[in-house]
Amino acid sequence: MLSRLARLESIQLSRFEGTGAAQVLVDDTSYAIPLEGIIDLDAEKARLAKAAAAAEKERDSLAGRLSNPNFVERAKPEAVEKARADHAEKSAEAERYRAALERLG
């Protein structure tokens, strides 16, 4: 069924030690789908690097705002909380992009 749904030519149950694969975790099992020849890995790496850099830039901007005592003291509490939430979100987003980039090799 998986072969048909994913339009795969074959499925091999073996240990994947390489890079350049999409990885899916299901319970305690990790499945790797080699992407070489399916997508342009260099273009995907460039896209992920650009997205990571944008998230990091936004994260750093929010960190600068939050480290400014004038902002924290004078801004409405809702604005400060939103900035903190946005900072946490951008930090997590940057980490996800960097992890994905690392998995591609």
Distance bins in CASP14 RR format, pairs under 12 A and 6 or more apart:
PFRMAT RR
TARGET T0000
AUTHOR 0000-0000-0000
RMODE 2
METHOD distances of the structure
MODEL  1
1 8 0 0 0 0 0 1 0 0 0 0 0
1 11 0 0 0 0 0 1 0 0 0 0 0
2 8 1 0 0 1 0 0 0 0 0 0 0
2 10 0 0 0 0 0 1 0 0 0 0 0
2 11 1 0 0 1 0 0 0 0 0 0 0
2 13 0 0 0 0 0 1 0 0 0 0 0
2 24 0 0 0 0 0 1 0 0 0 0 0
2 26 0 0 0 0 0 1 0 0 0 0 0
2 31 0 0 0 0 1 0 0 0 0 0 0
2 33 0 0 0 0 0 1 0 0 0 0 0
3 9 1 0 0 1 0 0 0 0 0 0 0
3 10 1 0 0 1 0 0 0 0 0 0 0
3 11 1 0 1 0 0 0 0 0 0 0 0
3 12 0 0 0 0 0 1 0 0 0 0 0
4 11 0 0 0 0 0 1 0 0 0 0 0
5 11 0 0 0 0 0 1 0 0 0 0 0
6 22 0 0 0 0 0 1 0 0 0 0 0
6 24 0 0 0 0 0 1 0 0 0 0 0
6 31 0 0 0 0 0 1 0 0 0 0 0
6 33 0 0 0 0 1 0 0 0 0 0 0
6 38 0 0 0 0 0 1 0 0 0 0 0
7 38 0 0 0 0 0 1 0 0 0 0 0
8 31 0 0 0 0 0 1 0 0 0 0 0
8 33 0 0 0 0 1 0 0 0 0 0 0
8 34 0 0 0 0 0 1 0 0 0 0 0
8 38 0 0 0 0 0 1 0 0 0 0 0
9 38 0 0 0 0 0 1 0 0 0 0 0
10 34 0 0 0 0 0 1 0 0 0 0 0
11 31 0 0 0 0 1 0 0 0 0 0 0
11 32 0 0 0 0 0 1 0 0 0 0 0
11 33 0 0 0 0 1 0 0 0 0 0 0
11 34 0 0 0 0 0 1 0 0 0 0 0
12 31 0 0 0 0 0 1 0 0 0 0 0
12 32 0 0 0 0 0 1 0 0 0 0 0
12 33 0 0 0 0 0 1 0 0 0 0 0
12 34 0 0 0 0 1 0 0 0 0 0 0
13 29 0 0 0 0 0 1 0 0 0 0 0
13 31 0 0 0 0 1 0 0 0 0 0 0
13 32 0 0 0 0 0 1 0 0 0 0 0
14 31 0 0 0 0 0 1 0 0 0 0 0
14 32 0 0 0 0 1 0 0 0 0 0 0
14 34 0 0 0 0 0 1 0 0 0 0 0
15 21 0 0 0 0 0 1 0 0 0 0 0
15 29 0 0 0 0 0 1 0 0 0 0 0
15 30 0 0 0 0 1 0 0 0 0 0 0
15 31 0 0 0 0 0 1 0 0 0 0 0
15 32 0 0 0 0 1 0 0 0 0 0 0
16 22 0 0 0 0 0 1 0 0 0 0 0
16 23 0 0 0 0 1 0 0 0 0 0 0
16 24 0 0 0 0 0 1 0 0 0 0 0
16 30 0 0 0 0 1 0 0 0 0 0 0
16 31 0 0 0 0 1 0 0 0 0 0 0
16 32 1 1 0 0 0 0 0 0 0 0 0
16 33 0 0 0 0 1 0 0 0 0 0 0
16 34 1 0 0 1 0 0 0 0 0 0 0
16 35 0 0 0 0 0 1 0 0 0 0 0
16 36 0 0 0 0 0 1 0 0 0 0 0
16 103 0 0 0 0 0 1 0 0 0 0 0
17 30 0 0 0 0 0 1 0 0 0 0 0
17 32 0 0 0 0 1 0 0 0 0 0 0
17 34 0 0 0 0 0 1 0 0 0 0 0
18 32 1 0 0 1 0 0 0 0 0 0 0
18 33 0 0 0 0 0 1 0 0 0 0 0
18 34 0 0 0 0 1 0 0 0 0 0 0
18 35 0 0 0 0 0 1 0 0 0 0 0
18 36 0 0 0 0 1 0 0 0 0 0 0
18 103 0 0 0 0 1 0 0 0 0 0 0
18 104 0 0 0 0 0 1 0 0 0 0 0
18 105 0 0 0 0 1 0 0 0 0 0 0
19 32 0 0 0 0 1 0 0 0 0 0 0
19 34 0 0 0 0 1 0 0 0 0 0 0
19 35 0 0 0 0 1 0 0 0 0 0 0
19 36 0 0 0 0 1 0 0 0 0 0 0
19 41 0 0 0 0 1 0 0 0 0 0 0
19 45 0 0 0 0 0 1 0 0 0 0 0
19 100 0 0 0 0 0 1 0 0 0 0 0
19 101 0 0 0 0 0 1 0 0 0 0 0
19 102 0 0 0 0 1 0 0 0 0 0 0
19 103 1 0 0 1 0 0 0 0 0 0 0
19 104 1 0 0 1 0 0 0 0 0 0 0
19 105 1 1 0 0 0 0 0 0 0 0 0
20 32 0 0 0 0 1 0 0 0 0 0 0
20 33 0 0 0 0 1 0 0 0 0 0 0
20 34 1 0 0 1 0 0 0 0 0 0 0
20 35 1 0 1 0 0 0 0 0 0 0 0
20 36 1 0 0 1 0 0 0 0 0 0 0
20 37 0 0 0 0 0 1 0 0 0 0 0
20 38 0 0 0 0 0 1 0 0 0 0 0
20 39 0 0 0 0 1 0 0 0 0 0 0
20 40 0 0 0 0 0 1 0 0 0 0 0
20 41 1 0 0 1 0 0 0 0 0 0 0
20 42 0 0 0 0 0 1 0 0 0 0 0
20 44 0 0 0 0 1 0 0 0 0 0 0
20 45 0 0 0 0 1 0 0 0 0 0 0
20 48 0 0 0 0 0 1 0 0 0 0 0
20 100 0 0 0 0 0 1 0 0 0 0 0
20 101 0 0 0 0 0 1 0 0 0 0 0
20 102 0 0 0 0 0 1 0 0 0 0 0
20 103 1 0 0 1 0 0 0 0 0 0 0
20 104 1 0 1 0 0 0 0 0 0 0 0
20 105 1 0 1 0 0 0 0 0 0 0 0
21 30 0 0 0 0 0 1 0 0 0 0 0
21 31 0 0 0 0 1 0 0 0 0 0 0
21 32 1 0 1 0 0 0 0 0 0 0 0
21 33 1 0 1 0 0 0 0 0 0 0 0
21 34 1 0 1 0 0 0 0 0 0 0 0
21 35 1 0 1 0 0 0 0 0 0 0 0
21 36 0 0 0 0 1 0 0 0 0 0 0
21 37 0 0 0 0 0 1 0 0 0 0 0
21 38 0 0 0 0 1 0 0 0 0 0 0
21 39 0 0 0 0 0 1 0 0 0 0 0
21 41 0 0 0 0 0 1 0 0 0 0 0
21 44 0 0 0 0 0 1 0 0 0 0 0
21 100 0 0 0 0 0 1 0 0 0 0 0
21 103 1 0 0 1 0 0 0 0 0 0 0
21 104 1 0 0 1 0 0 0 0 0 0 0
21 105 0 0 0 0 1 0 0 0 0 0 0
22 30 0 0 0 0 0 1 0 0 0 0 0
22 31 0 0 0 0 1 0 0 0 0 0 0
22 32 1 0 0 1 0 0 0 0 0 0 0
22 33 1 0 1 0 0 0 0 0 0 0 0
22 34 0 0 0 0 1 0 0 0 0 0 0
22 35 1 0 1 0 0 0 0 0 0 0 0
22 36 0 0 0 0 0 1 0 0 0 0 0
22 38 0 0 0 0 1 0 0 0 0 0 0
22 39 0 0 0 0 1 0 0 0 0 0 0
22 41 0 0 0 0 0 1 0 0 0 0 0
22 44 0 0 0 0 0 1 0 0 0 0 0
22 100 0 0 0 0 1 0 0 0 0 0 0
22 103 1 0 0 1 0 0 0 0 0 0 0
22 104 0 0 0 0 1 0 0 0 0 0 0
23 29 0 0 0 0 0 1 0 0 0 0 0
23 30 1 0 0 1 0 0 0 0 0 0 0
23 31 1 0 0 1 0 0 0 0 0 0 0
23 32 1 0 1 0 0 0 0 0 0 0 0
23 33 1 0 0 1 0 0 0 0 0 0 0
23 34 0 0 0 0 0 1 0 0 0 0 0
23 35 0 0 0 0 0 1 0 0 0 0 0
23 99 0 0 0 0 1 0 0 0 0 0 0
23 100 0 0 0 0 1 0 0 0 0 0 0
23 102 0 0 0 0 0 1 0 0 0 0 0
23 103 1 0 1 0 0 0 0 0 0 0 0
23 104 0 0 0 0 0 1 0 0 0 0 0
23 105 0 0 0 0 0 1 0 0 0 0 0
24 30 1 0 0 1 0 0 0 0 0 0 0
24 31 1 0 1 0 0 0 0 0 0 0 0
24 32 1 0 0 1 0 0 0 0 0 0 0
24 33 1 0 0 1 0 0 0 0 0 0 0
24 103 0 0 0 0 0 1 0 0 0 0 0
25 31 1 0 0 1 0 0 0 0 0 0 0
25 32 0 0 0 0 0 1 0 0 0 0 0
25 103 0 0 0 0 0 1 0 0 0 0 0
26 32 0 0 0 0 0 1 0 0 0 0 0
30 103 0 0 0 0 0 1 0 0 0 0 0
32 103 0 0 0 0 1 0 0 0 0 0 0
32 104 0 0 0 0 0 1 0 0 0 0 0
33 39 0 0 0 0 0 1 0 0 0 0 0
33 103 0 0 0 0 0 1 0 0 0 0 0
34 41 0 0 0 0 0 1 0 0 0 0 0
34 103 0 0 0 0 0 1 0 0 0 0 0
34 104 0 0 0 0 0 1 0 0 0 0 0
35 41 1 0 0 1 0 0 0 0 0 0 0
35 42 0 0 0 0 0 1 0 0 0 0 0
35 43 0 0 0 0 0 1 0 0 0 0 0
35 44 1 0 0 1 0 0 0 0 0 0 0
35 45 0 0 0 0 0 1 0 0 0 0 0
35 100 0 0 0 0 0 1 0 0 0 0 0
35 103 0 0 0 0 1 0 0 0 0 0 0
35 104 1 0 0 1 0 0 0 0 0 0 0
35 105 0 0 0 0 0 1 0 0 0 0 0
36 42 0 0 0 0 0 1 0 0 0 0 0
36 44 0 0 0 0 0 1 0 0 0 0 0
36 104 0 0 0 0 1 0 0 0 0 0 0
36 105 0 0 0 0 0 1 0 0 0 0 0
37 43 0 0 0 0 0 1 0 0 0 0 0
37 44 0 0 0 0 0 1 0 0 0 0 0
38 44 0 0 0 0 0 1 0 0 0 0 0
39 45 0 0 0 0 0 1 0 0 0 0 0
39 47 0 0 0 0 0 1 0 0 0 0 0
39 48 0 0 0 0 0 1 0 0 0 0 0
39 104 0 0 0 0 1 0 0 0 0 0 0
40 46 0 0 0 0 1 0 0 0 0 0 0
40 47 0 0 0 0 1 0 0 0 0 0 0
40 104 0 0 0 0 0 1 0 0 0 0 0
41 47 0 0 0 0 0 1 0 0 0 0 0
41 48 0 0 0 0 0 1 0 0 0 0 0
41 100 0 0 0 0 0 1 0 0 0 0 0
41 101 0 0 0 0 0 1 0 0 0 0 0
41 103 0 0 0 0 0 1 0 0 0 0 0
41 104 1 0 0 1 0 0 0 0 0 0 0
41 105 0 0 0 0 1 0 0 0 0 0 0
42 48 0 0 0 0 0 1 0 0 0 0 0
42 49 0 0 0 0 0 1 0 0 0 0 0
42 101 0 0 0 0 0 1 0 0 0 0 0
42 104 0 0 0 0 1 0 0 0 0 0 0
42 105 0 0 0 0 0 1 0 0 0 0 0
43 49 0 0 0 0 0 1 0 0 0 0 0
43 50 0 0 0 0 0 1 0 0 0 0 0
43 104 0 0 0 0 0 1 0 0 0 0 0
44 50 0 0 0 0 0 1 0 0 0 0 0
44 51 0 0 0 0 0 1 0 0 0 0 0
44 97 0 0 0 0 0 1 0 0 0 0 0
44 100 0 0 0 0 1 0 0 0 0 0 0
44 101 0 0 0 0 1 0 0 0 0 0 0
44 103 0 0 0 0 0 1 0 0 0 0 0
44 104 1 0 0 1 0 0 0 0 0 0 0
44 105 0 0 0 0 0 1 0 0 0 0 0
45 51 0 0 0 0 0 1 0 0 0 0 0
45 52 0 0 0 0 0 1 0 0 0 0 0
45 97 0 0 0 0 0 1 0 0 0 0 0
45 98 0 0 0 0 0 1 0 0 0 0 0
45 100 0 0 0 0 1 0 0 0 0 0 0
45 101 1 0 0 1 0 0 0 0 0 0 0
45 102 0 0 0 0 0 1 0 0 0 0 0
45 103 0 0 0 0 0 1 0 0 0 0 0
45 104 1 0 1 0 0 0 0 0 0 0 0
45 105 1 0 0 1 0 0 0 0 0 0 0
46 52 0 0 0 0 0 1 0 0 0 0 0
46 53 0 0 0 0 0 1 0 0 0 0 0
46 97 0 0 0 0 0 1 0 0 0 0 0
46 101 0 0 0 0 1 0 0 0 0 0 0
46 104 0 0 0 0 0 1 0 0 0 0 0
47 53 0 0 0 0 0 1 0 0 0 0 0
47 54 0 0 0 0 0 1 0 0 0 0 0
47 97 0 0 0 0 1 0 0 0 0 0 0
47 100 0 0 0 0 1 0 0 0 0 0 0
47 101 0 0 0 0 1 0 0 0 0 0 0
47 104 0 0 0 0 0 1 0 0 0 0 0
48 54 0 0 0 0 0 1 0 0 0 0 0
48 55 0 0 0 0 0 1 0 0 0 0 0
48 93 0 0 0 0 0 1 0 0 0 0 0
48 94 0 0 0 0 0 1 0 0 0 0 0
48 96 0 0 0 0 1 0 0 0 0 0 0
48 97 1 0 1 0 0 0 0 0 0 0 0
48 98 0 0 0 0 1 0 0 0 0 0 0
48 99 0 0 0 0 1 0 0 0 0 0 0
48 100 1 0 1 0 0 0 0 0 0 0 0
48 101 1 0 1 0 0 0 0 0 0 0 0
48 102 0 0 0 0 1 0 0 0 0 0 0
48 103 0 0 0 0 1 0 0 0 0 0 0
48 104 1 0 0 1 0 0 0 0 0 0 0
48 105 0 0 0 0 0 1 0 0 0 0 0
49 55 0 0 0 0 0 1 0 0 0 0 0
49 56 0 0 0 0 0 1 0 0 0 0 0
49 94 0 0 0 0 0 1 0 0 0 0 0
49 97 1 0 0 1 0 0 0 0 0 0 0
49 98 0 0 0 0 1 0 0 0 0 0 0
49 100 0 0 0 0 0 1 0 0 0 0 0
49 101 1 0 0 1 0 0 0 0 0 0 0
49 102 0 0 0 0 0 1 0 0 0 0 0
49 104 0 0 0 0 0 1 0 0 0 0 0
49 105 0 0 0 0 0 1 0 0 0 0 0
50 56 0 0 0 0 0 1 0 0 0 0 0
50 57 0 0 0 0 0 1 0 0 0 0 0
50 94 0 0 0 0 0 1 0 0 0 0 0
50 97 0 0 0 0 1 0 0 0 0 0 0
50 101 0 0 0 0 0 1 0 0 0 0 0
51 57 0 0 0 0 0 1 0 0 0 0 0
51 58 0 0 0 0 0 1 0 0 0 0 0
51 90 0 0 0 0 0 1 0 0 0 0 0
51 93 0 0 0 0 1 0 0 0 0 0 0
51 94 0 0 0 0 1 0 0 0 0 0 0
51 95 0 0 0 0 0 1 0 0 0 0 0
51 96 0 0 0 0 1 0 0 0 0 0 0
51 97 1 0 1 0 0 0 0 0 0 0 0
51 98 0 0 0 0 1 0 0 0 0 0 0
51 100 0 0 0 0 1 0 0 0 0 0 0
51 101 0 0 0 0 1 0 0 0 0 0 0
52 58 0 0 0 0 0 1 0 0 0 0 0
52 59 0 0 0 0 0 1 0 0 0 0 0
52 90 0 0 0 0 0 1 0 0 0 0 0
52 91 0 0 0 0 0 1 0 0 0 0 0
52 92 0 0 0 0 0 1 0 0 0 0 0
52 93 0 0 0 0 1 0 0 0 0 0 0
52 94 1 0 1 0 0 0 0 0 0 0 0
52 95 0 0 0 0 1 0 0 0 0 0 0
52 96 0 0 0 0 1 0 0 0 0 0 0
52 97 1 1 0 0 0 0 0 0 0 0 0
52 98 1 0 1 0 0 0 0 0 0 0 0
52 99 0 0 0 0 1 0 0 0 0 0 0
52 100 0 0 0 0 1 0 0 0 0 0 0
52 101 1 0 0 1 0 0 0 0 0 0 0
52 102 0 0 0 0 0 1 0 0 0 0 0
52 104 0 0 0 0 0 1 0 0 0 0 0
53 59 0 0 0 0 0 1 0 0 0 0 0
53 60 0 0 0 0 0 1 0 0 0 0 0
53 90 0 0 0 0 0 1 0 0 0 0 0
53 93 0 0 0 0 0 1 0 0 0 0 0
53 94 0 0 0 0 1 0 0 0 0 0 0
53 97 0 0 0 0 1 0 0 0 0 0 0
53 98 0 0 0 0 1 0 0 0 0 0 0
53 101 0 0 0 0 0 1 0 0 0 0 0
54 60 0 0 0 0 0 1 0 0 0 0 0
54 61 0 0 0 0 0 1 0 0 0 0 0
54 90 0 0 0 0 1 0 0 0 0 0 0
54 93 0 0 0 0 1 0 0 0 0 0 0
54 94 0 0 0 0 1 0 0 0 0 0 0
54 97 0 0 0 0 1 0 0 0 0 0 0
55 61 0 0 0 0 0 1 0 0 0 0 0
55 62 0 0 0 0 0 1 0 0 0 0 0
55 86 0 0 0 0 0 1 0 0 0 0 0
55 87 0 0 0 0 0 1 0 0 0 0 0
55 88 0 0 0 0 0 1 0 0 0 0 0
55 89 0 0 0 0 1 0 0 0 0 0 0
55 90 1 0 1 0 0 0 0 0 0 0 0
55 91 0 0 0 0 1 0 0 0 0 0 0
55 92 0 0 0 0 1 0 0 0 0 0 0
55 93 1 0 1 0 0 0 0 0 0 0 0
55 94 1 1 0 0 0 0 0 0 0 0 0
55 95 0 0 0 0 1 0 0 0 0 0 0
55 96 0 0 0 0 1 0 0 0 0 0 0
55 97 1 0 0 1 0 0 0 0 0 0 0
55 98 0 0 0 0 1 0 0 0 0 0 0
55 100 0 0 0 0 0 1 0 0 0 0 0
55 101 0 0 0 0 0 1 0 0 0 0 0
56 62 0 0 0 0 0 1 0 0 0 0 0
56 63 0 0 0 0 0 1 0 0 0 0 0
56 87 0 0 0 0 0 1 0 0 0 0 0
56 90 1 0 0 1 0 0 0 0 0 0 0
56 91 0 0 0 0 1 0 0 0 0 0 0
56 92 0 0 0 0 0 1 0 0 0 0 0
56 93 0 0 0 0 1 0 0 0 0 0 0
56 94 1 0 1 0 0 0 0 0 0 0 0
56 95 0 0 0 0 1 0 0 0 0 0 0
56 96 0 0 0 0 0 1 0 0 0 0 0
56 97 0 0 0 0 1 0 0 0 0 0 0
56 98 0 0 0 0 1 0 0 0 0 0 0
56 101 0 0 0 0 0 1 0 0 0 0 0
57 63 0 0 0 0 0 1 0 0 0 0 0
57 64 0 0 0 0 0 1 0 0 0 0 0
57 90 0 0 0 0 1 0 0 0 0 0 0
57 93 0 0 0 0 0 1 0 0 0 0 0
57 94 0 0 0 0 1 0 0 0 0 0 0
58 64 0 0 0 0 0 1 0 0 0 0 0
58 65 0 0 0 0 0 1 0 0 0 0 0
58 83 0 0 0 0 0 1 0 0 0 0 0
58 86 1 0 0 1 0 0 0 0 0 0 0
58 87 0 0 0 0 1 0 0 0 0 0 0
58 88 0 0 0 0 0 1 0 0 0 0 0
58 89 0 0 0 0 1 0 0 0 0 0 0
58 90 1 0 1 0 0 0 0 0 0 0 0
58 91 0 0 0 0 1 0 0 0 0 0 0
58 92 0 0 0 0 0 1 0 0 0 0 0
58 93 0 0 0 0 1 0 0 0 0 0 0
58 94 0 0 0 0 1 0 0 0 0 0 0
58 97 0 0 0 0 0 1 0 0 0 0 0
59 65 0 0 0 0 0 1 0 0 0 0 0
59 66 0 0 0 0 0 1 0 0 0 0 0
59 83 0 0 0 0 0 1 0 0 0 0 0
59 84 0 0 0 0 0 1 0 0 0 0 0
59 86 0 0 0 0 1 0 0 0 0 0 0
59 87 1 0 0 1 0 0 0 0 0 0 0
59 88 0 0 0 0 1 0 0 0 0 0 0
59 89 0 0 0 0 1 0 0 0 0 0 0
59 90 1 1 0 0 0 0 0 0 0 0 0
59 91 1 0 1 0 0 0 0 0 0 0 0
59 92 0 0 0 0 1 0 0 0 0 0 0
59 93 0 0 0 0 1 0 0 0 0 0 0
59 94 1 0 1 0 0 0 0 0 0 0 0
59 95 0 0 0 0 1 0 0 0 0 0 0
59 97 0 0 0 0 0 1 0 0 0 0 0
59 98 0 0 0 0 0 1 0 0 0 0 0
60 66 0 0 0 0 0 1 0 0 0 0 0
60 67 0 0 0 0 0 1 0 0 0 0 0
60 87 0 0 0 0 1 0 0 0 0 0 0
60 90 0 0 0 0 1 0 0 0 0 0 0
60 91 0 0 0 0 1 0 0 0 0 0 0
60 94 0 0 0 0 1 0 0 0 0 0 0
61 67 0 0 0 0 0 1 0 0 0 0 0
61 68 0 0 0 0 0 1 0 0 0 0 0
61 71 0 0 0 0 0 1 0 0 0 0 0
61 83 0 0 0 0 1 0 0 0 0 0 0
61 86 0 0 0 0 1 0 0 0 0 0 0
61 87 0 0 0 0 1 0 0 0 0 0 0
61 90 0 0 0 0 1 0 0 0 0 0 0
62 68 0 0 0 0 0 1 0 0 0 0 0
62 71 0 0 0 0 0 1 0 0 0 0 0
62 79 0 0 0 0 0 1 0 0 0 0 0
62 80 0 0 0 0 0 1 0 0 0 0 0
62 82 0 0 0 0 1 0 0 0 0 0 0
62 83 1 0 1 0 0 0 0 0 0 0 0
62 84 0 0 0 0 1 0 0 0 0 0 0
62 85 0 0 0 0 1 0 0 0 0 0 0
62 86 1 0 1 0 0 0 0 0 0 0 0
62 87 1 0 1 0 0 0 0 0 0 0 0
62 88 0 0 0 0 1 0 0 0 0 0 0
62 89 0 0 0 0 1 0 0 0 0 0 0
62 90 1 0 0 1 0 0 0 0 0 0 0
62 91 0 0 0 0 1 0 0 0 0 0 0
62 93 0 0 0 0 0 1 0 0 0 0 0
62 94 0 0 0 0 0 1 0 0 0 0 0
63 71 0 0 0 0 0 1 0 0 0 0 0
63 83 0 0 0 0 1 0 0 0 0 0 0
63 84 0 0 0 0 0 1 0 0 0 0 0
63 86 0 0 0 0 0 1 0 0 0 0 0
63 87 1 0 0 1 0 0 0 0 0 0 0
63 88 0 0 0 0 0 1 0 0 0 0 0
63 90 0 0 0 0 1 0 0 0 0 0 0
63 91 0 0 0 0 1 0 0 0 0 0 0
63 94 0 0 0 0 0 1 0 0 0 0 0
64 70 0 0 0 0 0 1 0 0 0 0 0
64 71 0 0 0 0 1 0 0 0 0 0 0
64 72 0 0 0 0 0 1 0 0 0 0 0
64 83 0 0 0 0 1 0 0 0 0 0 0
64 84 0 0 0 0 0 1 0 0 0 0 0
64 87 0 0 0 0 1 0 0 0 0 0 0
65 71 1 0 1 0 0 0 0 0 0 0 0
65 72 0 0 0 0 1 0 0 0 0 0 0
65 74 0 0 0 0 0 1 0 0 0 0 0
65 75 0 0 0 0 1 0 0 0 0 0 0
65 79 0 0 0 0 1 0 0 0 0 0 0
65 80 0 0 0 0 1 0 0 0 0 0 0
65 82 0 0 0 0 0 1 0 0 0 0 0
65 83 1 0 1 0 0 0 0 0 0 0 0
65 84 0 0 0 0 1 0 0 0 0 0 0
65 86 0 0 0 0 1 0 0 0 0 0 0
65 87 0 0 0 0 1 0 0 0 0 0 0
65 90 0 0 0 0 0 1 0 0 0 0 0
66 72 1 0 0 1 0 0 0 0 0 0 0
66 73 0 0 0 0 0 1 0 0 0 0 0
66 75 0 0 0 0 1 0 0 0 0 0 0
66 79 0 0 0 0 0 1 0 0 0 0 0
66 80 1 0 0 1 0 0 0 0 0 0 0
66 81 0 0 0 0 0 1 0 0 0 0 0
66 82 0 0 0 0 0 1 0 0 0 0 0
66 83 1 0 1 0 0 0 0 0 0 0 0
66 84 1 0 0 1 0 0 0 0 0 0 0
66 85 0 0 0 0 0 1 0 0 0 0 0
66 86 0 0 0 0 1 0 0 0 0 0 0
66 87 1 0 0 1 0 0 0 0 0 0 0
66 88 0 0 0 0 0 1 0 0 0 0 0
66 90 0 0 0 0 0 1 0 0 0 0 0
66 91 0 0 0 0 0 1 0 0 0 0 0
67 80 0 0 0 0 0 1 0 0 0 0 0
67 83 0 0 0 0 0 1 0 0 0 0 0
67 84 0 0 0 0 0 1 0 0 0 0 0
67 87 0 0 0 0 0 1 0 0 0 0 0
68 74 0 0 0 0 1 0 0 0 0 0 0
68 75 0 0 0 0 1 0 0 0 0 0 0
68 80 0 0 0 0 0 1 0 0 0 0 0
68 83 0 0 0 0 0 1 0 0 0 0 0
69 75 0 0 0 0 0 1 0 0 0 0 0
69 80 0 0 0 0 0 1 0 0 0 0 0
70 80 0 0 0 0 0 1 0 0 0 0 0
71 77 0 0 0 0 0 1 0 0 0 0 0
71 79 0 0 0 0 1 0 0 0 0 0 0
71 80 1 0 0 1 0 0 0 0 0 0 0
71 82 0 0 0 0 0 1 0 0 0 0 0
71 83 1 0 0 1 0 0 0 0 0 0 0
71 84 0 0 0 0 0 1 0 0 0 0 0
72 79 0 0 0 0 1 0 0 0 0 0 0
72 80 1 0 1 0 0 0 0 0 0 0 0
72 81 0 0 0 0 0 1 0 0 0 0 0
72 83 0 0 0 0 1 0 0 0 0 0 0
72 84 0 0 0 0 1 0 0 0 0 0 0
73 79 0 0 0 0 0 1 0 0 0 0 0
73 80 0 0 0 0 1 0 0 0 0 0 0
74 80 0 0 0 0 1 0 0 0 0 0 0
75 81 0 0 0 0 1 0 0 0 0 0 0
75 82 0 0 0 0 1 0 0 0 0 0 0
75 83 1 0 0 1 0 0 0 0 0 0 0
75 84 0 0 0 0 0 1 0 0 0 0 0
76 82 0 0 0 0 1 0 0 0 0 0 0
76 83 0 0 0 0 0 1 0 0 0 0 0
77 83 0 0 0 0 0 1 0 0 0 0 0
77 84 0 0 0 0 0 1 0 0 0 0 0
78 84 0 0 0 0 0 1 0 0 0 0 0
78 85 0 0 0 0 0 1 0 0 0 0 0
79 85 0 0 0 0 0 1 0 0 0 0 0
79 86 0 0 0 0 0 1 0 0 0 0 0
80 86 0 0 0 0 0 1 0 0 0 0 0
80 87 0 0 0 0 0 1 0 0 0 0 0
81 87 0 0 0 0 0 1 0 0 0 0 0
81 88 0 0 0 0 0 1 0 0 0 0 0
82 88 0 0 0 0 0 1 0 0 0 0 0
82 89 0 0 0 0 0 1 0 0 0 0 0
83 89 0 0 0 0 0 1 0 0 0 0 0
83 90 0 0 0 0 0 1 0 0 0 0 0
84 90 0 0 0 0 0 1 0 0 0 0 0
84 91 0 0 0 0 0 1 0 0 0 0 0
85 91 0 0 0 0 0 1 0 0 0 0 0
85 92 0 0 0 0 0 1 0 0 0 0 0
86 92 0 0 0 0 0 1 0 0 0 0 0
86 93 0 0 0 0 0 1 0 0 0 0 0
87 93 0 0 0 0 0 1 0 0 0 0 0
87 94 0 0 0 0 0 1 0 0 0 0 0
88 94 0 0 0 0 0 1 0 0 0 0 0
88 95 0 0 0 0 0 1 0 0 0 0 0
89 95 0 0 0 0 0 1 0 0 0 0 0
89 96 0 0 0 0 0 1 0 0 0 0 0
90 96 0 0 0 0 0 1 0 0 0 0 0
90 97 0 0 0 0 0 1 0 0 0 0 0
91 97 0 0 0 0 0 1 0 0 0 0 0
91 98 0 0 0 0 0 1 0 0 0 0 0
92 98 0 0 0 0 0 1 0 0 0 0 0
92 99 0 0 0 0 0 1 0 0 0 0 0
93 99 0 0 0 0 0 1 0 0 0 0 0
93 100 0 0 0 0 0 1 0 0 0 0 0
94 100 0 0 0 0 0 1 0 0 0 0 0
94 101 0 0 0 0 0 1 0 0 0 0 0
95 101 0 0 0 0 0 1 0 0 0 0 0
95 102 0 0 0 0 0 1 0 0 0 0 0
96 102 0 0 0 0 0 1 0 0 0 0 0
96 103 0 0 0 0 0 1 0 0 0 0 0
97 103 0 0 0 0 0 1 0 0 0 0 0
97 104 0 0 0 0 0 1 0 0 0 0 0
98 104 0 0 0 0 0 1 0 0 0 0 0
98 105 0 0 0 0 0 1 0 0 0 0 0
99 105 0 0 0 0 0 1 0 0 0 0 0
END
